[in-house]
Amino acid sequence: MADSFGGVGASLFAGTAWHYARYRPGYPQSFFDDMVRRFQLDGTGRLLDLGCGTGQLTVPLASHVAEAVGVDPEPTMLVEAAGRARAAGVTTVRWVQGSSEDLPAGLGRFRLVTMGRSFHWMDRERVLASLADSAEDEGALVIANDSCLVGPATEWQRAIEDVQRRFLSPQQRSGRATAAEGRESHEEILARSPFRRVRRTVHEFTRSWTIEQAIGYLYSTSLPLHRLLGDRRSAFEQAVTDAMLAIDPTGCFLEPVALEVLTATKS
């Protein structure tokens, strides 16, 4: 998620790292169990996590490889990621500031390359061409993505959308559009890349949210709410709170999630 990236992503996610580390939801254990089993992650081999953000993918997988490398263009993301690793007692990971399109020299080769909620921000064809040399011949590429609150599917998520419409103009809200929107799918791009053997898996589960988590998540996205809201931030937070409590006074909210995982290997 991922989740902060080369090129455009470096500036889009500036200033979000604190909220990103605390309010971005992680990935289900079933996903990690599947990765460990499918790629026989037995404590050997190396992992590269591109657009690693604050380490939501890197840290859980690092204990299953000899070394993990997390790459992100935003230095504050890497500070938070390093803190996450220390808190988890993970010592097999290092953090590298850099662009996914122009990988820093000397990283070596990897058995597994992961991208969580990040590939859509990248120059995808350029990244895949670069990874052809970084991934081992028998290595694999994993792209994991879910919609989270960006694609509202429930009444309470739509209520948050309505509040944002009241506080932000259409031009301001357009900053949330993803870089890959309106372009070819990831699978179409992969089909003509060195990683053209693609397998799609979907993990379906339910994610729970509190009002604090939902507001914190909103401040972690590429939409710079802190700046756009200015002195209206408190009013915005109160409006979100009121809208959500009107739907469920208990303050507990559920989101159906479909985590799409694309696994790609060289032909």
C-alpha positions, 0 to 999 in steps of 0.5 A: 500500500501499500502505498506512496510512490515514485513520480507523482506520488512523492508530492501527493503524499507529503505530510500524510505519514503520521496519519498513514502509519496510524490509520491506514488499514493493514492486510488480512492474515489470510493474504500473508499466509497465502504469500508465505505458502505460495512462494515458500517463504522459509526465511531465505531469499530477498523481498523488495516492496515498492511504494512501501509507505509506512511498511504495512506489507514490508514488516509482516513479510520481512520475518519470512525472508532473509532480507526485505528492502522497502523503497519509497520516495517520501522520507517521512513514510520511511521514518514511520516504517522504521518505527513500525519495524522496531516495534515489531522486533523486525531486524531483517529490513532496510529502508531506501528513499527512491523512486519506483521508476528509477530504482537506486543502484545496488539493490541486488536481485529479489525472489519476491517484489510486492506493491500494495495500493501503489502500482496505479500511481506508477509509470507501470510499463517503465517499472515492470521493465526495470523489475525484469532485471531486479527479479530473479528468473524464478521470482514473482511480482505481487500487486495487492489493492483494495478500494478502502474508503475511496470507493464507498459501498455502504451507507456510512461511507456514502455519508462521508462522501456527502460531507466531503462534497459539502466542504470541498469543491469539485476541483478540490476533490479531483485531487483524489483521482488515481493516476491510472484512472481511465487507462489500461488495467493492471492485467493488460499492462502485465500481459505484455510485460516480462511478467506475463503469467498472471494469476488473480486472487480475491480475499473477501473479508469485513473490516471494522472502523471507528469514527476516529479511524475513518477521519484519520484515514481521510487525512492519509490520502493523496487528497490534502485535506489538512490544507484544503480545509484550513480553519474548517477542519474542526467543523469538518470532523464534527460533520463527519462524526454527526453523519456517521452517528446518525447512521449507527449511534454505537459508533461501530461501522463495517466495510465489506472488502475485496482485496485483489491480488495479482501474482505475476511471473516471467514466462 
